Amino acid sequence: MAKVISESMGELYQHCPRVATIVTAQAKGKENAMAVALHTLLSFNPPLYVISITPERFTYQLIVDSKEFGINFLPFGEAELVASVGGSKGQEVDKFQRFNIAKDRPVKTAVPILKAAYAAYECKLFDDRGYGDHRLLVGEIVAVHLLKEALAPEKVLDLDKVSPILYLGKELYATASGDTLRKLDREVYGRR
Ligand SMILES: Cc1cc2nc3c(=O)[nH]c(=O)nc-3n(C[C@H](O)[C@H](O)[C@H](O)COP(=O)(O)O)c2cc1C
């Protein structure tokens, strides 16, 4: 197996699977949902979560206007919904109606929370900065919605109950299952 070295950045997105999420927002009576694969937890204290989206997205405008967003983690069975909200524009269509998306009530913000999500965060906008062609939107998590059954006794995701949506790029989706789980204690492995 040979490695190739390239100075072209074209395929960067495809090098690692990313958890596909649905980011939600609302402002001035309009609500919207978009697929987001570029995101991560940034800080535990305060609890900060960051998403990276381009300023052309309708969702970006709603977040700038309301200073809030929601991030929804869905089971693999909802991958088609991710493709649907990621393939349509809120400027042209009411995605909640078109895709028949059921909502839960938010508690600390006005962002739509998806009923199908096994976990969802309500975030207040903490920072909005441009990096290259994307905006890095940092949100302070002010409420967490969690399906109790999604967690194993160790308080990690129970992969026998919830399969996350992994996005490989090029419209390809996969998941992770419990039969691949291995526990590798860092204290033990760090001293080997
Ligand atoms: C799986 C998937 C992941 C995506 N991830 C991102 C992302 O991280 N950032 C981004 O700006 N757009 C991303 N997109 C594209 C947006 O979801 C898409 O442009 C959407 O139509 C934007 O909707 P809006 O204009 O209604 O806000 C992704 C699309 C898909 C299908």
The ligand as a Tripos MOL2 file, in Angstrom:
@<TRIPOS>MOLECULE
LIG
   31    33     1     0     0
SMALL
NO_CHARGES

@<TRIPOS>ATOM
      1 C1        -24.1270   15.8040    5.5830 C.3       1 LIG1
      2 C2        -24.0270   17.2760    5.3360 C.ar      1 LIG1
      3 C3        -23.1890   18.0350    6.1240 C.ar      1 LIG1
      4 C4        -23.0800   19.4210    5.9230 C.ar      1 LIG1
      5 N1        -22.2440   20.1360    6.7320 N.ar      1 LIG1
      6 C5        -22.1590   21.4860    6.5740 C.ar      1 LIG1
      7 C6        -21.3470   22.2590    7.4370 C.ar      1 LIG1
      8 O1        -20.6910   21.7470    8.3670 O.2       1 LIG1
      9 N2        -21.2920   23.6050    7.2410 N.ar      1 LIG1
     10 C7        -22.0010   24.2170    6.2340 C.ar      1 LIG1
     11 O2        -21.9110   25.4580    6.0840 O.2       1 LIG1
     12 N3        -22.8000   23.4970    5.4070 N.ar      1 LIG1
     13 C8        -22.9050   22.1500    5.5600 C.ar      1 LIG1
     14 N4        -23.7410   21.4270    4.7520 N.ar      1 LIG1
     15 C9        -24.5370   22.1230    3.7220 C.3       1 LIG1
     16 C10       -25.8240   22.7610    4.2720 C.3       1 LIG1
     17 O3        -26.5310   21.8880    5.1430 O.3       1 LIG1
     18 C11       -26.7320   23.1320    3.0640 C.3       1 LIG1
     19 O4        -26.0730   24.0940    2.2660 O.3       1 LIG1
     20 C12       -28.1180   23.6230    3.4530 C.3       1 LIG1
     21 O5        -28.8930   23.6850    2.2710 O.3       1 LIG1
     22 C13       -28.1070   25.0050    4.1080 C.3       1 LIG1
     23 O6        -29.4290   25.3170    4.4250 O.3       1 LIG1
     24 P1        -29.9660   26.7910    4.6420 P.3       1 LIG1
     25 O7        -29.5290   27.6330    3.4650 O.co2     1 LIG1
     26 O8        -31.4520   26.6070    4.7110 O.co2     1 LIG1
     27 O9        -29.3770   27.2980    5.9290 O.co2     1 LIG1
     28 C14       -23.8410   20.0420    4.9020 C.ar      1 LIG1
     29 C15       -24.7000   19.2630    4.0980 C.ar      1 LIG1
     30 C16       -24.7810   17.8980    4.3040 C.ar      1 LIG1
     31 C17       -25.7050   17.0860    3.4440 C.3       1 LIG1
@<TRIPOS>BOND
     1     1     2 1
     2     2     3 ar
     3     2    30 ar
     4     3     4 ar
     5     4     5 ar
     6     4    28 ar
     7     5     6 ar
     8     6     7 ar
     9     6    13 1
    10     7     8 2
    11     7     9 ar
    12     9    10 ar
    13    10    11 2
    14    10    12 ar
    15    12    13 ar
    16    13    14 ar
    17    14    15 1
    18    14    28 ar
    19    15    16 1
    20    16    17 1
    21    16    18 1
    22    18    19 1
    23    18    20 1
    24    20    21 1
    25    20    22 1
    26    22    23 1
    27    23    24 1
    28    24    25 2
    29    24    26 1
    30    24    27 1
    31    28    29 ar
    32    29    30 ar
    33    30    31 1
@<TRIPOS>SUBSTRUCTURE
     1 LIG1         1 GROUP 0 **** ****
